[in-house]
Amino acid sequence: VSPPQTTSSKQKRKVVPPLEAYLRHLLIDRLANDDKTISFVSKQLQRLPWSDPTKECGALVCKYMLKACRKGRYEAVGAVASVAAALKRAKPEISTRLIDGVLEELQWTM
């Protein structure tokens, strides 16, 4: 039995901008439910270029926060909520965007 023939030996990887890759690293890979990590992640998120309209940091942060909760990591939900509460003081738009995103997902699944 011969193996199936493929057109290319390498799988094509999706090219992600550096800001999105960093957010994915912070919120999905690194975030844990301890105070030290939550504090670190919230400080790093506050240092993002929020005033640059081309980066759309608010939308990206909310996207990856919701993705971290959806990816099957139930223990991450509390950590994401703690980060959102810490960010709420500096960036009040985050709480509005998160609530809007959750309601949209609920409406979409119904």
N, CA, C and O atoms as a printed pandas DataFrame, in Angstrom:
     atom_number atom_name residue_name chain_id  residue_number  x_coord  y_coord  z_coord
0              1         N          VAL        A               1    0.851   -1.169    0.000
1              2        CA          VAL        A               1    0.000    0.000    0.000
2              3         C          VAL        A               1    0.893    1.226    0.000
3              4         O          VAL        A               1    1.767    1.376    0.853
4              5         N          SER        A               2    0.666    2.077   -0.945
5              6        CA          SER        A               2    1.462    3.304   -1.023
6              7         C          SER        A               2    0.711    4.439   -0.321
7              8         O          SER        A               2   -0.520    4.475   -0.328
8              9         N          PRO        A               3    1.455    5.356    0.278
9             10        CA          PRO        A               3    0.809    6.490    0.959
10            11         C          PRO        A               3    0.145    7.423   -0.049
11            12         O          PRO        A               3    0.548    7.465   -1.212
12            13         N          PRO        A               4   -0.855    8.160    0.381
13            14        CA          PRO        A               4   -1.511    9.092   -0.539
14            15         C          PRO        A               4   -0.548   10.184   -0.989
15            16         O          PRO        A               4    0.301   10.651   -0.230
16            17         N          GLN        A               5   -0.710   10.569   -2.234
17            18        CA          GLN        A               5    0.175   11.588   -2.769
18            19         C          GLN        A               5   -0.342   12.968   -2.394
19            20         O          GLN        A               5   -1.536   13.253   -2.496
20            21         N          THR        A               6    0.566   13.804   -1.966
21            22        CA          THR        A               6    0.225   15.170   -1.606
22            23         C          THR        A               6    0.889   16.118   -2.580
23            24         O          THR        A               6    1.917   15.805   -3.181
24            25         N          THR        A               7    0.289   17.271   -2.724
25            26        CA          THR        A               7    0.846   18.256   -3.648
26            27         C          THR        A               7    2.040   18.976   -3.041
27            28         O          THR        A               7    2.973   19.358   -3.748
28            29         N          SER        A               8    2.003   19.158   -1.738
29            30        CA          SER        A               8    3.140   19.799   -1.076
30            31         C          SER        A               8    3.425   19.058    0.221
31            32         O          SER        A               8    2.511   18.559    0.877
32            33         N          SER        A               9    4.672   18.992    0.578
33            34        CA          SER        A               9    5.041   18.259    1.783
34            35         C          SER        A               9    4.775   19.074    3.043
35            36         O          SER        A               9    4.615   18.510    4.125
36            37         N          LYS        A              10    4.726   20.384    2.911
37            38        CA          LYS        A              10    4.483   21.246    4.065
38            39         C          LYS        A              10    3.020   21.680    4.075
39            40         O          LYS        A              10    2.429   21.950    3.030
40            41         N          GLN        A              11    2.455   21.741    5.270
41            42        CA          GLN        A              11    1.113   22.286    5.383
42            43         C          GLN        A              11    1.214   23.799    5.384
43            44         O          GLN        A              11    2.141   24.374    5.954
44            45         N          LYS        A              12    0.260   24.427    4.744
45            46        CA          LYS        A              12    0.277   25.885    4.697
46            47         C          LYS        A              12   -0.254   26.427    6.009
47            48         O          LYS        A              12   -1.332   26.040    6.462
48            49         N          ARG        A              13    0.501   27.319    6.611
49            50        CA          ARG        A              13    0.114   27.925    7.868
50            51         C          ARG        A              13   -0.497   29.288    7.602
51            52         O          ARG        A              13   -0.093   30.004    6.686
52            53         N          LYS        A              14   -1.462   29.625    8.410
53            54        CA          LYS        A              14   -2.106   30.920    8.299
54            55         C          LYS        A              14   -1.152   31.988    8.832
55            56         O          LYS        A              14   -0.604   31.853    9.926
56            57         N          VAL        A              15   -0.963   33.033    8.060
57            58        CA          VAL        A              15   -0.086   34.121    8.473
58            59         C          VAL        A              15   -0.901   35.069    9.350
59            60         O          VAL        A              15   -1.907   35.631    8.918
60            61         N          VAL        A              16   -0.446   35.232   10.581
61            62        CA          VAL        A              16   -1.155   36.052   11.557
62            63         C          VAL        A              16   -0.284   37.262   11.873
63            64         O          VAL        A              16    0.922   37.113   12.069
64            65         N          PRO        A              17   -0.867   38.450   11.925
65            66        CA          PRO        A              17   -0.082   39.628   12.305
66            67         C          PRO        A              17    0.522   39.463   13.712
67            68         O          PRO        A              17   -0.029   38.734   14.538
68            69         N          PRO        A              18    1.634   40.127   13.979
69            70        CA          PRO        A              18    2.309   39.960   15.268
70            71         C          PRO        A              18    1.437   40.318   16.473
71            72         O          PRO        A              18    1.525   39.660   17.510
72            73         N          LEU        A              19    0.603   41.345   16.354
73            74        CA          LEU        A              19   -0.246   41.729   17.477
74            75         C          LEU        A              19   -1.241   40.613   17.811
75            76         O          LEU        A              19   -1.464   40.309   18.983
76            77         N          GLU        A              20   -1.831   40.012   16.794
77            78        CA          GLU        A              20   -2.772   38.917   17.038
78            79         C          GLU        A              20   -2.063   37.694   17.611
79            80         O          GLU        A              20   -2.606   37.008   18.477
80            81         N          ALA        A              21   -0.861   37.423   17.133
81            82        CA          ALA        A              21   -0.097   36.291   17.661
82            83         C          ALA        A              21    0.242   36.512   19.134
83            84         O          ALA        A              21    0.192   35.576   19.931
84            85         N          TYR        A              22    0.587   37.750   19.494
85            86        CA          TYR        A              22    0.903   38.054   20.885
86            87         C          TYR        A              22   -0.335   37.952   21.770
87            88         O          TYR        A              22   -0.257   37.434   22.884
88            89         N          LEU        A              23   -1.479   38.439   21.286
89            90        CA          LEU        A              23   -2.716   38.319   22.058
90            91         C          LEU        A              23   -3.099   36.855   22.243
91            92         O          LEU        A              23   -3.534   36.455   23.323
92            93         N          ARG        A              24   -2.939   36.070   21.207
93            94        CA          ARG        A              24   -3.230   34.641   21.312
94            95         C          ARG        A              24   -2.324   33.989   22.351
95            96         O          ARG        A              24   -2.773   33.169   23.152
96            97         N          HIS        A              25   -1.052   34.357   22.331
97            98        CA          HIS        A              25   -0.110   33.815   23.313
98            99         C          HIS        A              25   -0.515   34.199   24.730
99           100         O          HIS        A              25   -0.523   33.354   25.626
100          101         N          LEU        A              26   -0.852   35.473   24.937
101          102        CA          LEU        A              26   -1.203   35.934   26.275
102          103         C          LEU        A              26   -2.492   35.305   26.787
103          104         O          LEU        A              26   -2.531   34.781   27.900
104          105         N          LEU        A              27   -3.545   35.356   25.979
105          106        CA          LEU        A              27   -4.873   34.990   26.467
106          107         C          LEU        A              27   -5.194   33.502   26.341
107          108         O          LEU        A              27   -6.019   32.996   27.101
108          109         N          ILE        A              28   -4.583   32.804   25.428
109          110        CA          ILE        A              28   -4.917   31.395   25.258
110          111         C          ILE        A              28   -3.817   30.496   25.820
111          112         O          ILE        A              28   -4.113   29.522   26.512
112          113         N          ASP        A              29   -2.567   30.805   25.535
113          114        CA          ASP        A              29   -1.478   29.937   25.967
114          115         C          ASP        A              29   -1.016   30.238   27.389
115          116         O          ASP        A              29   -0.805   29.317   28.178
116          117         N          ARG        A              30   -0.859   31.493   27.719
117          118        CA          ARG        A              30   -0.201   31.870   28.966
118          119         C          ARG        A              30   -1.151   32.057   30.145
119          120         O          ARG        A              30   -0.759   31.806   31.285
120          121         N          LEU        A              31   -2.370   32.485   29.908
121          122        CA          LEU        A              31   -3.281   32.862   30.983
122          123         C          LEU        A              31   -3.650   31.663   31.848
123          124         O          LEU        A              31   -4.101   30.632   31.347
124          125         N          ALA        A              32   -3.452   31.816   33.150
125          126        CA          ALA        A              32   -3.815   30.794   34.134
126          127         C          ALA        A              32   -4.583   31.483   35.254
127          128         O          ALA        A              32   -4.633   32.711   35.323
128          129         N          ASN        A              33   -5.170   30.697   36.112
129          130        CA          ASN        A              33   -6.032   31.248   37.147
130          131         C          ASN        A              33   -5.250   31.497   38.438
131          132         O          ASN        A              33   -5.646   31.027   39.505
132          133         N          ASP        A              34   -4.153   32.226   38.345
133          134        CA          ASP        A              34   -3.443   32.670   39.542
134          135         C          ASP        A              34   -3.197   34.167   39.452
135          136         O          ASP        A              34   -3.150   34.737   38.362
136          137         N          ASP        A              35   -3.041   34.793   40.605
137          138        CA          ASP        A              35   -2.971   36.257   40.663
138          139         C          ASP        A              35   -1.781   36.825   39.904
139          140         O          ASP        A              35   -1.892   37.883   39.284
140          141         N          LYS        A              36   -0.655   36.143   39.946
141          142        CA          LYS        A              36    0.551   36.649   39.290
142          143         C          LYS        A              36    0.365   36.704   37.766
143          144         O          LYS        A              36    0.715   37.700   37.132
144          145         N          THR        A              37   -0.173   35.654   37.194
145          146        CA          THR        A              37   -0.373   35.608   35.747
146          147         C          THR        A              37   -1.449   36.591   35.312
147          148         O          THR        A              37   -1.301   37.256   34.286
148          149         N          ILE        A              38   -2.530   36.691   36.080
149          150        CA          ILE        A              38   -3.612   37.626   35.748
150          151         C          ILE        A              38   -3.096   39.058   35.772
151          152         O          ILE        A              38   -3.427   39.855   34.894
152          153         N          SER        A              39   -2.296   39.382   36.763
153          154        CA          SER        A              39   -1.718   40.719   36.855
154          155         C          SER        A              39   -0.789   40.995   35.677
155          156         O          SER        A              39   -0.830   42.079   35.095
156          157         N          PHE        A              40    0.046   40.025   35.323
157          158        CA          PHE        A              40    0.968   40.200   34.201
158          159         C          PHE        A              40    0.215   40.414   32.895
159          160         O          PHE        A              40    0.539   41.324   32.131
160          161         N          VAL        A              41   -0.789   39.578   32.637
161          162        CA          VAL        A              41   -1.532   39.663   31.380
162          163         C          VAL        A              41   -2.288   40.982   31.294
163          164         O          VAL        A              41   -2.311   41.612   30.237
164          165         N          SER        A              42   -2.905   41.408   32.390
165          166        CA          SER        A              42   -3.647   42.674   32.347
166          167         C          SER        A              42   -2.711   43.861   32.132
167          168         O          SER        A              42   -3.073   44.807   31.434
168          169         N          LYS        A              43   -1.527   43.827   32.712
169          170        CA          LYS        A              43   -0.558   44.904   32.481
170          171         C          LYS        A              43   -0.074   44.920   31.032
171          172         O          LYS        A              43    0.093   45.985   30.438
172          173         N          GLN        A              44    0.148   43.743   30.473
173          174        CA          GLN        A              44    0.589   43.674   29.083
174          175         C          GLN        A              44   -0.501   44.156   28.134
175          176         O          GLN        A              44   -0.205   44.799   27.127
176          177         N          LEU        A              45   -1.749   43.852   28.444
177          178        CA          LEU        A              45   -2.849   44.303   27.594
178          179         C          LEU        A              45   -3.033   45.814   27.667
179          180         O          LEU        A              45   -3.432   46.436   26.683
180          181         N          GLN        A              46   -2.749   46.407   28.814
181          182        CA          GLN        A              46   -2.861   47.860   28.944
182          183         C          GLN        A              46   -1.772   48.578   28.156
183          184         O          GLN        A              46   -1.928   49.751   27.818
184          185         N          ARG        A              47   -0.680   47.896   27.861
185          186        CA          ARG        A              47    0.429   48.510   27.114
186          187         C          ARG        A              47    0.248   48.460   25.602
187          188         O          ARG        A              47    1.092   48.969   24.864
188          189         N          LEU        A              48   -0.823   47.865   25.138
189          190        CA          LEU        A              48   -1.056   47.768   23.696
190          191         C          LEU        A              48   -1.349   49.147   23.105
191          192         O          LEU        A              48   -1.707   50.067   23.841
192          193         N          PRO        A              49   -1.205   49.302   21.798
193          194        CA          PRO        A              49   -1.461   50.605   21.152
194          195         C          PRO        A              49   -2.968   50.863   20.989
195          196         O          PRO        A              49   -3.503   50.760   19.885
196          197         N          TRP        A              50   -3.637   51.195   22.082
197          198        CA          TRP        A              50   -5.088   51.396   22.068
198          199         C          TRP        A              50   -5.497   52.618   21.258
199          200         O          TRP        A              50   -6.589   52.640   20.691
200          201         N          SER        A              51   -4.653   53.623   21.192
201          202        CA          SER        A              51   -5.034   54.858   20.499
202          203         C          SER        A              51   -4.875   54.761   18.979
203          204         O          SER        A              51   -5.345   55.642   18.259
204          205         N          ASP        A              52   -4.227   53.718   18.484
205          206        CA          ASP        A              52   -4.029   53.552   17.044
206          207         C          ASP        A              52   -5.273   52.906   16.434
207          208         O          ASP        A              52   -5.552   51.739   16.712
208          209         N          PRO        A              53   -6.032   53.646   15.601
209          210        CA          PRO        A              53   -7.277   53.080   15.062
210          211         C          PRO        A              53   -7.054   51.966   14.039
211          212         O          PRO        A              53   -7.974   51.192   13.777
212          213         N          THR        A              54   -5.867   51.866   13.460
213          214        CA          THR        A              54   -5.625   50.809   12.478
214          215         C          THR        A              54   -5.412   49.449   13.148
215          216         O          THR        A              54   -5.583   48.416   12.501
216          217         N          LYS        A              55   -5.050   49.432   14.409
217          218        CA          LYS        A              55   -4.784   48.169   15.109
218          219         C          LYS        A              55   -6.061   47.528   15.658
219          220         O          LYS        A              55   -6.135   46.303   15.749
220          221         N          GLU        A              56   -7.051   48.317   16.021
221          222        CA          GLU        A              56   -8.315   47.835   16.589
222          223         C          GLU        A              56   -8.065   46.881   17.758
223          224         O          GLU        A              56   -8.506   45.731   17.744
224          225         N          CYS        A              57   -7.359   47.372   18.755
225          226        CA          CYS        A              57   -6.993   46.534   19.893
226          227         C          CYS        A              57   -8.211   46.051   20.675
227          228         O          CYS        A              57   -8.239   44.907   21.129
228          229         N          GLY        A              58   -9.205   46.899   20.834
229          230        CA          GLY        A              58  -10.390   46.505   21.595
230          231         C          GLY        A              58  -11.086   45.305   20.993
231          232         O          GLY        A              58  -11.457   44.377   21.711
232          233         N          ALA        A              59  -11.266   45.311   19.692
233          234        CA          ALA        A              59  -11.926   44.187   19.018
234          235         C          ALA        A              59  -11.076   42.924   19.093
235          236         O          ALA        A              59  -11.605   41.833   19.304
236          237         N          LEU        A              60   -9.769   43.064   18.922
237          238        CA          LEU        A              60   -8.898   41.891   18.963
238          239         C          LEU        A              60   -8.829   41.285   20.356
239          240         O          LEU        A              60   -8.851   40.064   20.507
240          241         N          VAL        A              61   -8.744   42.143   21.384
241          242        CA          VAL        A              61   -8.688   41.639   22.756
242          243         C          VAL        A              61   -9.971   40.882   23.082
243          244         O          VAL        A              61   -9.918   39.796   23.659
244          245         N          CYS        A              62  -11.114   41.442   22.722
245          246        CA          CYS        A              62  -12.393   40.765   22.989
246          247         C          CYS        A              62  -12.496   39.462   22.213
247          248         O          CYS        A              62  -12.992   38.465   22.737
248          249         N          LYS        A              63  -12.032   39.461   20.975
249          250        CA          LYS        A              63  -12.073   38.253   20.157
250          251         C          LYS        A              63  -11.290   37.120   20.819
251          252         O          LYS        A              63  -11.776   35.992   20.892
252          253         N          TYR        A              64  -10.094   37.411   21.295
253          254        CA          TYR        A              64   -9.268   36.369   21.887
254          255         C          TYR        A              64   -9.695   36.031   23.309
255          256         O          TYR        A              64   -9.445   34.915   23.765
256          257         N          MET        A              65  -10.329   36.952   24.023
257          258        CA          MET        A              65  -10.887   36.615   25.335
258          259         C          MET        A              65  -12.030   35.608   25.175
259          260         O          MET        A              65  -12.108   34.624   25.909
260          261         N          LEU        A              66  -12.901   35.863   24.222
261          262        CA          LEU        A              66  -14.008   34.942   23.990
262          263         C          LEU        A              66  -13.502   33.608   23.449
263          264         O          LEU        A              66  -14.038   32.554   23.790
264          265         N          LYS        A              67  -12.480   33.651   22.615
265          266        CA          LYS        A              67  -11.922   32.413   22.080
266          267         C          LYS        A              67  -11.276   31.587   23.189
267          268         O          LYS        A              67  -11.344   30.359   23.162
268          269         N          ALA        A              68  -10.651   32.247   24.161
269          270        CA          ALA        A              68  -10.041   31.527   25.280
270          271         C          ALA        A              68  -11.109   30.810   26.107
271          272         O          ALA        A              68  -10.867   29.722   26.629
272          273         N          CYS        A              69  -12.268   31.411   26.223
273          274        CA          CYS        A              69  -13.358   30.772   26.973
274          275         C          CYS        A              69  -13.989   29.630   26.177
275          276         O          CYS        A              69  -14.467   28.657   26.761
276          277         N          ARG        A              70  -13.993   29.743   24.861
277          278        CA          ARG        A              70  -14.634   28.748   24.006
278          279         C          ARG        A              70  -13.777   27.535   23.733
279          280         O          ARG        A              70  -14.308   26.476   23.398
280          281         N          LYS        A              71  -12.496   27.649   23.863
281          282        CA          LYS        A              71  -11.587   26.593   23.436
282          283         C          LYS        A              71  -11.595   25.354   24.332
283          284         O          LYS        A              71  -10.717   24.501   24.197
284          285         N          GLY        A              72  -12.542   25.238   25.223
285          286        CA          GLY        A              72  -12.616   24.062   26.066
286          287         C          GLY        A              72  -11.804   24.167   27.342
287          288         O          GLY        A              72  -11.683   23.190   28.081
288          289         N          ARG        A              73  -11.257   25.319   27.608
289          290        CA          ARG        A              73  -10.508   25.514   28.846
290          291         C          ARG        A              73  -11.434   26.155   29.868
291          292         O          ARG        A              73  -11.460   27.376   30.019
292          293         N          TYR        A              74  -12.182   25.333   30.557
293          294        CA          TYR        A              74  -13.164   25.844   31.503
294          295         C          TYR        A              74  -12.507   26.649   32.623
295          296         O          TYR        A              74  -13.086   27.619   33.113
296          297         N          GLU        A              75  -11.308   26.255   33.027
297          298        CA          GLU        A              75  -10.629   26.967   34.110
298          299         C          GLU        A              75  -10.187   28.367   33.688
299          300         O          GLU        A              75   -9.869   29.197   34.539
300          301         N          ALA        A              76  -10.163   28.635   32.385
301          302        CA          ALA        A              76   -9.740   29.950   31.903
302          303         C          ALA        A              76  -10.839   31.002   32.020
303          304         O          ALA        A              76  -10.555   32.195   31.922
304          305         N          VAL        A              77  -12.078   30.587   32.226
305          306        CA          VAL        A              77  -13.185   31.537   32.269
306          307         C          VAL        A              77  -13.015   32.516   33.432
307          308         O          VAL        A              77  -13.216   33.719   33.266
308          309         N          GLY        A              78  -12.653   32.013   34.587
309          310        CA          GLY        A              78  -12.440   32.882   35.745
310          311         C          GLY        A              78  -11.273   33.832   35.545
311          312         O          GLY        A              78  -11.328   34.992   35.952
312          313         N          ALA        A              79  -10.217   33.335   34.916
313          314        CA          ALA        A              79   -9.044   34.177   34.658
314          315         C          ALA        A              79   -9.377   35.262   33.641
315          316         O          ALA        A              79   -8.938   36.402   33.791
316          317         N          VAL        A              80  -10.144   34.926   32.612
317          318        CA          VAL        A              80  -10.545   35.917   31.607
318          319         C          VAL        A              80  -11.438   36.979   32.261
319          320         O          VAL        A              80  -11.313   38.166   31.959
320          321         N          ALA        A              81  -12.327   36.558   33.143
321          322        CA          ALA        A              81  -13.186   37.515   33.850
322          323         C          ALA        A              81  -12.364   38.444   34.744
323          324         O          ALA        A              81  -12.663   39.634   34.847
324          325         N          SER        A              82  -11.339   37.906   35.383
325          326        CA          SER        A              82  -10.476   38.741   36.225
326          327         C          SER        A              82   -9.684   39.749   35.392
327          328         O          SER        A              82   -9.520   40.900   35.798
328          329         N          VAL        A              83   -9.204   39.325   34.247
329          330        CA          VAL        A              83   -8.475   40.240   33.351
330          331         C          VAL        A              83   -9.425   41.317   32.837
331          332         O          VAL        A              83   -9.055   42.488   32.763
332          333         N          ALA        A              84  -10.649   40.926   32.484
333          334        CA          ALA        A              84  -11.623   41.912   32.007
334          335         C          ALA        A              84  -11.951   42.922   33.095
335          336         O          ALA        A              84  -12.109   44.109   32.808
336          337         N          ALA        A              85  -12.056   42.468   34.339
337          338        CA          ALA        A              85  -12.328   43.387   35.446
338          339         C          ALA        A              85  -11.152   44.339   35.672
339          340         O          ALA        A              85  -11.354   45.512   35.986
340          341         N          ALA        A              86   -9.938   43.841   35.514
341          342        CA          ALA        A              86   -8.755   44.701   35.667
342          343         C          ALA        A              86   -8.665   45.710   34.527
343          344         O          ALA        A              86   -8.257   46.852   34.737
344          345         N          LEU        A              87   -9.045   45.292   33.324
345          346        CA          LEU        A              87   -8.993   46.208   32.176
346          347         C          LEU        A              87  -10.126   47.232   32.203
347          348         O          LEU        A              87  -10.013   48.302   31.605
348          349         N          LYS        A              88  -11.203   46.909   32.887
349          350        CA          LYS        A              88  -12.371   47.788   32.906
350          351         C          LYS        A              88  -12.027   49.164   33.479
351          352         O          LYS        A              88  -12.588   50.176   33.058
352          353         N          ARG        A              89  -11.118   49.191   34.425
353          354        CA          ARG        A              89  -10.727   50.473   35.033
354          355         C          ARG        A              89  -10.032   51.381   34.032
355          356         O          ARG        A              89  -10.275   52.588   34.008
356          357         N          ALA        A              90   -9.165   50.801   33.206
357          358        CA          ALA        A              90   -8.392   51.599   32.261
358          359         C          ALA        A              90   -9.114   51.775   30.921
359          360         O          ALA        A              90   -9.063   52.849   30.322
360          361         N          LYS        A              91   -9.780   50.727   30.458
361          362        CA          LYS        A              91  -10.456   50.734   29.156
362          363         C          LYS        A              91  -11.898   50.266   29.332
363          364         O          LYS        A              91  -12.171   49.071   29.213
364          365         N          PRO        A              92  -12.828   51.183   29.614
365          366        CA          PRO        A              92  -14.214   50.768   29.868
366          367         C          PRO        A              92  -14.915   50.176   28.643
367          368         O          PRO        A              92  -15.961   49.541   28.783
368          369         N          GLU        A              93  -14.364   50.371   27.461
369          370        CA          GLU        A              93  -14.984   49.810   26.257
370          371         C          GLU        A              93  -14.919   48.292   26.228
371          372         O          GLU        A              93  -15.726   47.654   25.553
372          373         N          ILE        A              94  -13.970   47.702   26.950
373          374        CA          ILE        A              94  -13.786   46.254   26.919
374          375         C          ILE        A              94  -15.016   45.536   27.467
375          376         O          ILE        A              94  -15.471   44.551   26.885
376          377         N          SER        A              95  -15.554   46.022   28.580
377          378        CA          SER        A              95  -16.717   45.340   29.158
378          379         C          SER        A              95  -17.912   45.402   28.204
379          380         O          SER        A              95  -18.650   44.426   28.074
380          381         N          THR        A              96  -18.102   46.525   27.549
381          382        CA          THR        A              96  -19.207   46.657   26.601
382          383         C          THR        A              96  -19.014   45.718   25.417
383          384         O          THR        A              96  -19.958   45.057   24.984
384          385         N          ARG        A              97  -17.796   45.661   24.897
385          386        CA          ARG        A              97  -17.523   44.786   23.756
386          387         C          ARG        A              97  -17.688   43.312   24.123
387          388         O          ARG        A              97  -18.207   42.525   23.331
388          389         N          LEU        A              98  -17.244   42.942   25.330
389          390        CA          LEU        A              98  -17.378   41.548   25.754
390          391         C          LEU        A              98  -18.845   41.149   25.903
391          392         O          LEU        A              98  -19.249   40.081   25.445
392          393         N          ILE        A              99  -19.634   41.996   26.535
393          394        CA          ILE        A              99  -21.056   41.692   26.696
394          395         C          ILE        A              99  -21.725   41.588   25.340
395          396         O          ILE        A              99  -22.531   40.687   25.110
396          397         N          ASP        A             100  -21.396   42.501   24.442
397          398        CA          ASP        A             100  -21.956   42.466   23.100
398          399         C          ASP        A             100  -21.560   41.178   22.372
399          400         O          ASP        A             100  -22.390   40.560   21.706
400          401         N          GLY        A             101  -20.304   40.778   22.498
401          402        CA          GLY        A             101  -19.841   39.558   21.856
402          403         C          GLY        A             101  -20.514   38.307   22.402
403          404         O          GLY        A             101  -20.864   37.402   21.646
404          405         N          VAL        A             102  -20.691   38.261   23.712
405          406        CA          VAL        A             102  -21.360   37.106   24.323
406          407         C          VAL        A             102  -22.811   37.035   23.875
407          408         O          VAL        A             102  -23.309   35.956   23.552
408          409         N          LEU        A             103  -23.490   38.172   23.853
409          410        CA          LEU        A             103  -24.888   38.178   23.421
410          411         C          LEU        A             103  -25.026   37.802   21.946
411          412         O          LEU        A             103  -25.978   37.117   21.573
412          413         N          GLU        A             104  -24.103   38.234   21.117
413          414        CA          GLU        A             104  -24.140   37.852   19.708
414          415         C          GLU        A             104  -23.951   36.356   19.540
415          416         O          GLU        A             104  -24.630   35.732   18.725
416          417         N          GLU        A             105  -23.021   35.764   20.316
417          418        CA          GLU        A             105  -22.811   34.321   20.220
418          419         C          GLU        A             105  -24.023   33.553   20.720
419          420         O          GLU        A             105  -24.385   32.528   20.143
420          421         N          LEU        A             106  -24.651   34.031   21.780
421          422        CA          LEU        A             106  -25.862   33.372   22.266
422          423         C          LEU        A             106  -26.984   33.450   21.234
423          424         O          LEU        A             106  -27.701   32.475   21.008
424          425         N          GLN        A             107  -27.127   34.600   20.622
425          426        CA          GLN        A             107  -28.167   34.762   19.611
426          427         C          GLN        A             107  -27.868   33.884   18.403
427          428         O          GLN        A             107  -28.786   33.317   17.812
428          429         N          TRP        A             108  -26.628   33.767   18.036
429          430        CA          TRP        A             108  -26.242   32.980   16.880
430          431         C          TRP        A             108  -26.477   31.478   17.111
431          432         O          TRP        A             108  -26.838   30.750   16.187
432          433         N          THR        A             109  -26.266   31.026   18.361
433          434        CA          THR        A             109  -26.433   29.602   18.639
434          435         C          THR        A             109  -27.896   29.203   18.830
435          436         O          THR        A             109  -28.217   28.015   18.786
436          437         N          MET        A             110  -28.775   30.159   19.039
437          438        CA          MET        A             110  -30.184   29.818   19.252
438          439         C          MET        A             110  -30.893   29.531   17.991
439          440         O          MET        A             110  -32.086   29.229   18.008
